[in-house]
Amino acid sequence: MIITSRTNPKVVSASLLRDKKHRDETGTFLIEGRKLFDEAVKTGIEITDIFCTEENAAYCEKCSGREVTVLSESAFEKISTEKSPQGIICIAKHID
């Protein structure tokens, strides 16, 4: 299933992490792009959610071994902070 709505609760919640205040309140942050995603998986950072575009879904599932939320381009762009997104974003917890 692909989430296409920019108003989907998961999309809206993830997009709020673009704001520092919300990151501080939730103790989570966004990791965006293939390279940073790979590093997060390798180092064992606690990832709570993985979002990707359809063409990146198989890669994300294979690398992380976890369920991935697949988004349409429009929904993905609501979360992304990049001008040219790579199609992979995850939410991770701050390390205390």
Contacts in CASP RR format, 6 or more apart in sequence:
PFRMAT RR
TARGET T0000
AUTHOR 0000-0000-0000
METHOD contacts of the structure
MODEL  1
MIITSRTNPKVVSASLLRDKKHRDETGTFLIEGRKLFDEAVKTGIEITDI
FCTEENAAYCEKCSGREVTVLSESAFEKISTEKSPQGIICIAKHID
1 70 0 8 1.000
2 54 0 8 1.000
2 70 0 8 1.000
2 71 0 8 1.000
2 72 0 8 1.000
3 10 0 8 1.000
3 11 0 8 1.000
3 69 0 8 1.000
3 70 0 8 1.000
3 71 0 8 1.000
3 72 0 8 1.000
3 75 0 8 1.000
4 71 0 8 1.000
4 72 0 8 1.000
4 74 0 8 1.000
4 75 0 8 1.000
5 11 0 8 1.000
5 75 0 8 1.000
6 12 0 8 1.000
6 74 0 8 1.000
6 75 0 8 1.000
6 78 0 8 1.000
8 75 0 8 1.000
10 49 0 8 1.000
10 51 0 8 1.000
10 69 0 8 1.000
11 71 0 8 1.000
11 75 0 8 1.000
11 78 0 8 1.000
11 79 0 8 1.000
12 78 0 8 1.000
14 30 0 8 1.000
14 49 0 8 1.000
14 51 0 8 1.000
14 79 0 8 1.000
14 89 0 8 1.000
14 91 0 8 1.000
15 78 0 8 1.000
15 79 0 8 1.000
16 22 0 8 1.000
17 23 0 8 1.000
17 26 0 8 1.000
17 28 0 8 1.000
17 29 0 8 1.000
17 30 0 8 1.000
17 79 0 8 1.000
17 91 0 8 1.000
18 30 0 8 1.000
18 79 0 8 1.000
18 81 0 8 1.000
23 29 0 8 1.000
27 93 0 8 1.000
27 94 0 8 1.000
28 48 0 8 1.000
28 91 0 8 1.000
28 92 0 8 1.000
28 93 0 8 1.000
28 94 0 8 1.000
29 91 0 8 1.000
29 92 0 8 1.000
29 94 0 8 1.000
30 79 0 8 1.000
30 81 0 8 1.000
30 89 0 8 1.000
30 90 0 8 1.000
30 91 0 8 1.000
30 92 0 8 1.000
31 37 0 8 1.000
31 40 0 8 1.000
31 45 0 8 1.000
31 47 0 8 1.000
31 89 0 8 1.000
31 90 0 8 1.000
31 91 0 8 1.000
31 92 0 8 1.000
32 80 0 8 1.000
32 81 0 8 1.000
32 82 0 8 1.000
32 85 0 8 1.000
32 86 0 8 1.000
32 88 0 8 1.000
32 89 0 8 1.000
33 82 0 8 1.000
33 85 0 8 1.000
33 86 0 8 1.000
33 87 0 8 1.000
33 88 0 8 1.000
33 89 0 8 1.000
34 56 0 8 1.000
34 59 0 8 1.000
34 86 0 8 1.000
34 87 0 8 1.000
34 88 0 8 1.000
37 50 0 8 1.000
37 60 0 8 1.000
37 63 0 8 1.000
37 88 0 8 1.000
37 90 0 8 1.000
38 63 0 8 1.000
40 47 0 8 1.000
40 90 0 8 1.000
40 92 0 8 1.000
41 47 0 8 1.000
41 63 0 8 1.000
41 64 0 8 1.000
45 92 0 8 1.000
45 93 0 8 1.000
45 95 0 8 1.000
46 92 0 8 1.000
46 93 0 8 1.000
46 95 0 8 1.000
47 64 0 8 1.000
47 66 0 8 1.000
47 90 0 8 1.000
47 91 0 8 1.000
47 92 0 8 1.000
48 90 0 8 1.000
48 91 0 8 1.000
48 92 0 8 1.000
48 93 0 8 1.000
49 69 0 8 1.000
49 90 0 8 1.000
49 91 0 8 1.000
50 60 0 8 1.000
50 64 0 8 1.000
50 66 0 8 1.000
50 67 0 8 1.000
50 68 0 8 1.000
50 69 0 8 1.000
50 88 0 8 1.000
50 89 0 8 1.000
50 90 0 8 1.000
50 91 0 8 1.000
51 68 0 8 1.000
51 69 0 8 1.000
51 70 0 8 1.000
51 71 0 8 1.000
51 76 0 8 1.000
51 79 0 8 1.000
51 88 0 8 1.000
51 89 0 8 1.000
51 90 0 8 1.000
51 91 0 8 1.000
52 59 0 8 1.000
52 60 0 8 1.000
52 68 0 8 1.000
52 69 0 8 1.000
52 70 0 8 1.000
52 71 0 8 1.000
52 76 0 8 1.000
52 87 0 8 1.000
52 88 0 8 1.000
52 89 0 8 1.000
53 70 0 8 1.000
53 71 0 8 1.000
53 72 0 8 1.000
53 73 0 8 1.000
53 76 0 8 1.000
53 87 0 8 1.000
53 88 0 8 1.000
54 70 0 8 1.000
55 87 0 8 1.000
56 86 0 8 1.000
56 87 0 8 1.000
56 88 0 8 1.000
57 68 0 8 1.000
57 70 0 8 1.000
59 88 0 8 1.000
60 68 0 8 1.000
60 88 0 8 1.000
61 67 0 8 1.000
61 68 0 8 1.000
71 79 0 8 1.000
76 85 0 8 1.000
76 87 0 8 1.000
76 89 0 8 1.000
77 85 0 8 1.000
79 89 0 8 1.000
80 87 0 8 1.000
80 89 0 8 1.000
END
